[in-house]
Amino acid sequence: MEWIVIFGAGGHAQVLIDILELMGVYRIAGIYDDSPSLLGKFIAGYPVLGFVDSKTVVQRGIIGVGDNVHRDRIAEKIKYHNPDFKFINAIHPSAVIGKNVTLGEGTAVMAGSVINPNAVIGPHSIINTMASVDHDCVLESFASVAPGAHLGGNVHVGARTFIGMSATVIHNVHIGHDTVIGAGATVVKDIPNHVVAYGSPAKPIRGRVMNERYL
């Protein structure tokens, strides 16, 4: 089995550890996290080896951070300090992935999720627990679909955009980049870039700055 490392020590990282153990194709050498208090400690049985901007002990792994912008920044740091680093995918054995699906590097596909044929999932995206992405959807890099959220066919989701828990997006809708769709929203028309939108039907409620936290 190939050695890998994980970046991040929070809840999302621990979900990925569970998935990677179930996959049975990788051995986890340890974790990198920017919290000084965690250095040298163990998370889910694995040692915290250093900070995110460290030179890693192996050159393969995955980012275990749920926030889309933060994950994007960590990816940049990793490639800067480890130019030859290669990202793996974490795919839960219970996930259903259809024909001709493209999964970008560093993608996480959680338990019970479904990705239907011809979907394109960009690098470092997250399809979370019991979420579904229907046929011909496109998720750009660092996007995420929260637990129980559902995308109809031919939906386009922009980079770093978050689709909230149990939200529903009907077919043929385009959602811009760096946008947040609130939990339980029903999206029936296009949503622009850099907004927070929620409700049924979902509407842009206000603008959103790049670094605004949403989790």
C-alpha positions in Angstrom: 0.0 0.0 0.0 1.1 3.5 -0.8 2.0 6.0 2.0 0.0 9.3 2.1 -0.5 12.3 4.4 -3.5 14.3 5.3 -3.6 18.1 5.8 -6.0 19.2 8.5 -6.9 17.7 11.8 -10.6 18.7 12.3 -13.8 16.8 11.8 -13.6 16.7 8.0 -10.1 15.2 8.1 -11.3 12.5 10.5 -14.1 11.6 8.1 -11.5 11.3 5.3 -9.4 9.1 7.6 -12.4 6.8 8.0 -12.9 6.6 4.3 -9.2 6.0 3.5 -9.1 3.2 6.0 -12.2 1.6 4.5 -10.7 1.9 1.0 -7.7 -0.2 2.1 -5.3 1.1 -0.6 -3.3 3.7 1.3 -1.3 3.8 4.5 -1.6 7.1 6.4 1.9 8.3 7.6 0.5 11.2 9.5 -1.2 14.6 9.6 -0.1 18.2 8.9 -2.0 21.0 10.7 -1.3 24.7 11.5 -2.3 24.4 15.2 0.9 24.5 17.3 -0.9 22.7 20.2 -1.4 19.6 18.1 2.2 19.1 17.0 3.4 15.7 18.2 -0.1 14.6 19.3 -2.2 11.9 17.7 -5.5 12.4 15.8 -7.6 9.3 15.1 -4.5 7.3 15.8 -2.2 9.2 13.5 0.6 11.6 14.5 0.6 15.3 13.7 3.9 15.6 11.9 4.2 19.3 11.2 2.6 22.5 9.8 0.9 22.8 6.5 3.8 24.6 4.9 6.3 21.9 5.9 8.2 19.6 3.6 6.2 16.4 3.8 7.6 12.9 4.6 5.8 11.5 1.5 4.6 13.2 -1.7 1.0 12.0 -1.9 -2.1 12.9 0.1 -5.3 14.8 0.5 -6.6 18.0 2.1 -9.0 17.3 5.0 -10.4 20.9 5.4 -14.1 21.6 4.8 -13.9 25.3 4.1 -13.6 25.8 0.3 -11.4 28.9 0.3 -9.2 27.6 3.1 -8.7 24.3 1.1 -7.7 26.3 -2.0 -5.1 28.2 0.0 -3.7 25.1 1.6 -3.4 23.5 -1.9 -1.3 26.5 -3.0 1.0 26.2 0.1 1.5 22.5 -0.4 2.5 22.8 -4.1 4.8 25.7 -3.2 6.7 23.8 -0.5 6.3 20.3 -2.2 6.3 20.9 -6.0 6.1 17.2 -6.8 3.2 16.5 -4.5 0.3 14.5 -5.9 -3.2 14.6 -4.6 -5.3 11.4 -4.2 -9.1 11.0 -4.0 -11.0 9.6 -1.0 -14.1 7.7 -2.2 -16.3 5.9 0.3 -17.1 2.3 -0.7 -20.8 3.0 -0.4 -20.7 5.9 -2.9 -22.3 5.3 -6.3 -20.4 6.8 -9.3 -21.9 6.5 -12.8 -20.3 6.0 -16.2 -18.0 8.7 -17.6 -17.7 10.6 -14.4 -14.6 12.8 -14.1 -13.2 13.3 -10.6 -10.4 15.9 -10.2 -7.5 15.3 -8.0 -8.0 15.7 -4.2 -11.7 15.1 -4.4 -13.7 13.6 -1.5 -16.8 11.5 -2.1 -18.6 10.6 1.1 -20.8 7.8 2.3 -24.1 7.2 0.5 -23.5 9.9 -2.1 -24.4 9.5 -5.8 -22.7 11.0 -8.9 -24.5 10.2 -12.1 -23.1 9.7 -15.6 -21.1 12.4 -17.4 -20.7 14.6 -14.3 -17.4 16.5 -14.0 -16.2 17.1 -10.5 -13.4 19.6 -10.3 -10.2 19.2 -8.3 -10.5 19.3 -4.5 -14.2 19.3 -4.4 -16.4 17.6 -1.8 -19.5 15.5 -2.4 -20.7 15.1 1.1 -22.7 12.4 2.9 -26.0 11.3 1.1 -25.6 14.2 -1.5 -26.4 13.6 -5.1 -25.1 15.1 -8.3 -27.1 14.2 -11.4 -26.1 13.7 -15.0 -23.9 16.2 -16.8 -23.3 18.5 -13.9 -20.1 20.4 -13.6 -18.5 21.4 -10.3 -15.5 23.7 -10.7 -12.5 23.4 -8.4 -12.8 23.6 -4.6 -16.7 23.5 -4.7 -18.7 21.5 -2.2 -22.1 19.9 -1.9 -23.2 19.5 1.7 -24.8 16.4 3.3 -28.3 15.7 1.8 -28.1 18.3 -0.9 -29.2 17.4 -4.4 -28.3 18.8 -7.8 -30.5 18.1 -10.9 -29.1 17.4 -14.3 -26.8 19.9 -16.1 -26.2 22.1 -13.1 -23.1 24.2 -13.1 -21.5 25.1 -9.8 -18.6 27.7 -9.8 -15.3 27.5 -8.1 -15.3 27.6 -4.2 -19.1 27.7 -4.1 -20.9 25.9 -1.3 -24.3 24.2 -1.7 -25.8 24.0 1.8 -27.2 21.0 3.7 -30.4 19.6 2.2 -30.5 22.3 -0.5 -32.1 21.3 -3.9 -31.0 22.7 -7.2 -33.2 22.0 -10.2 -31.8 21.0 -13.6 -30.0 23.5 -15.9 -29.2 26.0 -13.2 -25.9 27.9 -13.2 -24.5 29.0 -9.8 -21.6 31.4 -9.8 -18.2 31.1 -8.1 -17.6 32.0 -4.4 -21.3 31.8 -3.6 -23.0 30.2 -0.6 -26.4 28.5 -1.0 -28.1 28.2 2.4 -29.3 25.1 4.0 -32.7 23.8 2.8 -32.8 26.3 -0.1 -34.7 25.5 -3.3 -32.7 26.9 -6.3 -34.9 27.3 -9.4 -33.0 29.9 -11.3 -29.4 31.1 -11.9 -27.5 32.6 -8.9 -24.6 35.0 -9.5 -21.0 35.1 -8.2 -20.1 36.3 -4.7 -23.6 36.2 -3.0 -25.3 34.4 -0.2 -28.6 33.0 -1.4 -31.3 31.1 0.5 -35.1 30.5 0.7 -37.6 28.7 -1.4 -37.3 29.8 -4.1 -33.7 30.8 -3.3 -32.8 34.5 -3.9 -29.5 36.4 -3.4 -29.9 38.0 0.0 -26.6 39.9 0.1 -23.1 40.1 -1.3 -20.3 37.9 0.0 -16.6 38.8 0.4 -13.9 36.3 -0.5 -12.8 35.3 3.0 -16.2 35.2 4.7 -16.6 32.1 6.8 -19.7 30.0 6.3 -19.2 26.7 8.2 
